[in-house]
């Protein structure tokens, strides 16, 4: 049942959301999003275990621990995020005068989680998540048009703008974080060389002080014990 709904959302979104009841309780949508996020968490766990994320201050073991944690965090964060996302969608539909109920907005939000497993699979592939995000935008707009009777031009204008802002901001943040990480990695070897040079200078200075101390000792010994030739004279 759940996997059939997932396939319908992904392959026939217009038919699915047109026939989606606006009422019927939260049980089925909650069960659906819990299942989708559990699958996404399992996929992320496998990816972290096979390809652990490493970086400055992040060891492979810590990356694997993050993968194991995703098994529990994904379903929990998915449930929490679904209620927050439904509230945002509810407010937007109110502004668009679609006469929604929170339950209706939640049902739309929950079934859009059908895309979560696919997002998890392609999360490590460059630029592909953006394509998946565009498909998610298409599903959202289709759902709003089919289920909430919002005009297509208005739906695309409103949610398209929000998508650009959210994904654009997220992309800029990721790029900034990646650039900062690259700089830290580039600085690593330079800092090591500076430390080695400082250590060499410290060793050379120590040798000089040791040599100076030995010379002073020899001079003191020479002052106390004059050579035999002077004693004979």
Secondary structure by P-SEA (a helix, b strand, c coil): caaaaaaaaaccaaaaaaaccccccaaaaaaaaaaaaaaaaaaaaaaaaacccccccccaaaaaaaaaaaacaaaaaaaaaaaaaaaaaaaaaaaacccccaaaaaaaaaaaccaaaaaaaaccccaaaaaaaaaaaaaaaaaaaacccccaaaaaaaaaaaaaaaaaaaaaaaaaaaaaaaaaaaaaaaaaaaaaaaaaaaaaaaaaaaaaaaaaaaaaaaaaccccccccc
